[in-house]
Amino acid sequence: MTIQNKYKPGLEGVIAAETAISYLDTEAEEIVIRGYDLIELADKKIYLDLIGVLLDGKLPSEEERMAIAAELKQHNELPPGFLDVYKIMPSKTNLMDALRSGISVLAGYDPDIEDRSITANRNKAMRLLAKIPNIVAGSYRIMNGKEPINPDKELSYSANFLYLITGRKPGYLEEDIFDQLLTVYSEHEMPNSTFTARVIASTHSDIYGALTGAVASLKGHLHGGANEAVMRMLLDAESPEGFRKMLYDKLAGKERVMGFGHRVYMDKMDPRASLMKTALKKLSTEKGDHSLLEMCEIGEEIMKEEKGLYPNLDYYAAPVYYLLGIPIDLYTPIFFAARTAGLCAHVIEQHANNRLFRPRVNYTGPRHLHP
């Protein structure tokens, strides 16, 4: 078989790696995370448990979960003066660019930066997980003329993350739903950003370099950013009837409607979207406002009938973020913060059993030219 016959645009359907971390079983409609169903984990466990599953390969006991929580709190403060870098950045800097720069700067502070062992990589992963929420929230606040907030050691990981963003300690339901958001975004097999991280790690680059590349990948509008686009679309529509009209106008104009369809979930609803739909119902009831829920349900029905498309996670996650009081520009950085656990697991796995990625090409240019 020639190289040309093997070519698959976008590497669609190509097996790029062997992994024991996760698998999307579309037939069973299950997102497998080290043997567990992600939706069941999100329903019964918390994000700290996912960190244990992803980094340590097993569901932590209560004592082990407490140790994870303590380790994250130990490392959640940024180095002195770290956030000052955002005071010299242009105020219109994209927050994913700000996050990418922050992770690069953070690399210089890590004492294990050149150690690729499993133990050292896990230590680095925990430091990243501890500090990235502070970078996400701090960069946003500074570039919007606000003072950054110091972490509250009394709050849980998820509650503290929300507090750093909003300056308000969340209620129980808000904390629980935000934790579910982090959990469902934590790992999803081999999307572009994860593939990017593994390709960089395969050169034996460090975990910070791999995550910096992953941030750049997730910034792209064809990968991350859909949650932000969905929310802006809902706000522009203003009402359920306005959203109905907007969608029919977009379909008539052959415009793409964000939040629908997925390269893997071709003919069914993303199971993570179903979980967030339930979360949106709970939040809407607590807030006493069901308008966003009504709009989303109208859109879901229209897209299913007209295009045979189903919601992906971003479609229902966007209004959940909004009702939690999270600024729209932070939706994708939070996505990355949650995915840090999965990305670090992939880098650790790549370093532990490495082979440099070096694909070939299908050449379409001329041959046999002479000067």
Secondary structure in CASP SS format (residue, H / E / C, confidence):
PFRMAT SS
TARGET T0000
AUTHOR 0000-0000-0000
METHOD secondary structure of the structure
MODEL  1
M C 1.00
T C 1.00
I H 1.00
Q H 1.00
N H 1.00
K H 1.00
Y C 1.00
K C 1.00
P H 1.00
G H 1.00
L H 1.00
E C 1.00
G C 1.00
V C 1.00
I C 1.00
A C 1.00
A C 1.00
E C 1.00
T C 1.00
A C 1.00
I C 1.00
S E 1.00
Y E 1.00
L E 1.00
D E 1.00
T C 1.00
E C 1.00
A C 1.00
E C 1.00
E E 1.00
I E 1.00
V E 1.00
I E 1.00
R C 1.00
G C 1.00
Y E 1.00
D E 1.00
L H 1.00
I H 1.00
E H 1.00
L H 1.00
A H 1.00
D H 1.00
K H 1.00
K C 1.00
I C 1.00
Y H 1.00
L H 1.00
D H 1.00
L H 1.00
I H 1.00
G H 1.00
V H 1.00
L H 1.00
L H 1.00
D H 1.00
G C 1.00
K C 1.00
L C 1.00
P C 1.00
S C 1.00
E H 1.00
E H 1.00
E H 1.00
R H 1.00
M H 1.00
A H 1.00
I H 1.00
A H 1.00
A H 1.00
E H 1.00
L H 1.00
K H 1.00
Q H 1.00
H C 1.00
N C 1.00
E C 1.00
L C 1.00
P C 1.00
P C 1.00
G C 1.00
F H 1.00
L H 1.00
D H 1.00
V H 1.00
Y H 1.00
K H 1.00
I C 1.00
M C 1.00
P C 1.00
S C 1.00
K C 1.00
T C 1.00
N C 1.00
L H 1.00
M H 1.00
D H 1.00
A H 1.00
L H 1.00
R H 1.00
S H 1.00
G H 1.00
I H 1.00
S H 1.00
V H 1.00
L H 1.00
A H 1.00
G C 1.00
Y C 1.00
D C 1.00
P C 1.00
D C 1.00
I C 1.00
E C 1.00
D C 1.00
R C 1.00
S C 1.00
I H 1.00
T H 1.00
A H 1.00
N H 1.00
R H 1.00
N H 1.00
K H 1.00
A H 1.00
M H 1.00
R H 1.00
L H 1.00
L H 1.00
A H 1.00
K H 1.00
I H 1.00
P H 1.00
N H 1.00
I H 1.00
V H 1.00
A H 1.00
G H 1.00
S H 1.00
Y H 1.00
R H 1.00
I H 1.00
M H 1.00
N C 1.00
G C 1.00
K C 1.00
E C 1.00
P C 1.00
I C 1.00
N C 1.00
P C 1.00
D C 1.00
K C 1.00
E C 1.00
L C 1.00
S C 1.00
Y H 1.00
S H 1.00
A H 1.00
N H 1.00
F H 1.00
L H 1.00
Y H 1.00
L H 1.00
I H 1.00
T H 1.00
G C 1.00
R C 1.00
K C 1.00
P C 1.00
G C 1.00
Y H 1.00
L H 1.00
E H 1.00
E H 1.00
D H 1.00
I H 1.00
F H 1.00
D H 1.00
Q H 1.00
L H 1.00
L H 1.00
T H 1.00
V H 1.00
Y C 1.00
S C 1.00
E C 1.00
H C 1.00
E C 1.00
M C 1.00
P C 1.00
N H 1.00
S H 1.00
T H 1.00
F H 1.00
T H 1.00
A H 1.00
R H 1.00
V H 1.00
I H 1.00
A H 1.00
S H 1.00
T C 1.00
H C 1.00
S C 1.00
D C 1.00
I H 1.00
Y H 1.00
G H 1.00
A H 1.00
L H 1.00
T H 1.00
G H 1.00
A H 1.00
V H 1.00
A H 1.00
S H 1.00
L H 1.00
K H 1.00
G C 1.00
H C 1.00
L C 1.00
H C 1.00
G C 1.00
G C 1.00
A H 1.00
N H 1.00
E H 1.00
A H 1.00
V H 1.00
M H 1.00
R H 1.00
M H 1.00
L H 1.00
L H 1.00
D H 1.00
A H 1.00
E C 1.00
S C 1.00
P H 1.00
E H 1.00
G H 1.00
F H 1.00
R H 1.00
K H 1.00
M H 1.00
L H 1.00
Y H 1.00
D H 1.00
K H 1.00
L H 1.00
A H 1.00
G C 1.00
K C 1.00
E C 1.00
R C 1.00
V C 1.00
M C 1.00
G C 1.00
F E 1.00
G C 1.00
H C 1.00
R C 1.00
V C 1.00
Y C 1.00
M C 1.00
D C 1.00
K C 1.00
M C 1.00
D C 1.00
P H 1.00
R H 1.00
A H 1.00
S H 1.00
L H 1.00
M H 1.00
K H 1.00
T H 1.00
A H 1.00
L H 1.00
K H 1.00
K H 1.00
L H 1.00
S H 1.00
T H 1.00
E H 1.00
K H 1.00
G C 1.00
D C 1.00
H C 1.00
S H 1.00
L H 1.00
L H 1.00
E H 1.00
M H 1.00
C H 1.00
E H 1.00
I H 1.00
G H 1.00
E H 1.00
E H 1.00
I H 1.00
M H 1.00
K H 1.00
E H 1.00
E H 1.00
K H 1.00
G C 1.00
L C 1.00
Y C 1.00
P E 1.00
N C 1.00
L H 1.00
D H 1.00
Y H 1.00
Y H 1.00
A H 1.00
A H 1.00
P H 1.00
V H 1.00
Y H 1.00
Y H 1.00
L H 1.00
L C 1.00
G C 1.00
I C 1.00
P C 1.00
I H 1.00
D H 1.00
L H 1.00
Y H 1.00
T H 1.00
P H 1.00
I H 1.00
F H 1.00
F H 1.00
A H 1.00
A H 1.00
R H 1.00
T H 1.00
A H 1.00
G H 1.00
L H 1.00
C H 1.00
A H 1.00
H H 1.00
V H 1.00
I H 1.00
E H 1.00
Q H 1.00
H H 1.00
A H 1.00
N C 1.00
N C 1.00
R C 1.00
L C 1.00
F C 1.00
R C 1.00
P C 1.00
R C 1.00
V C 1.00
N C 1.00
Y C 1.00
T C 1.00
G C 1.00
P C 1.00
R C 1.00
H C 1.00
L C 1.00
H C 1.00
P C 1.00
END
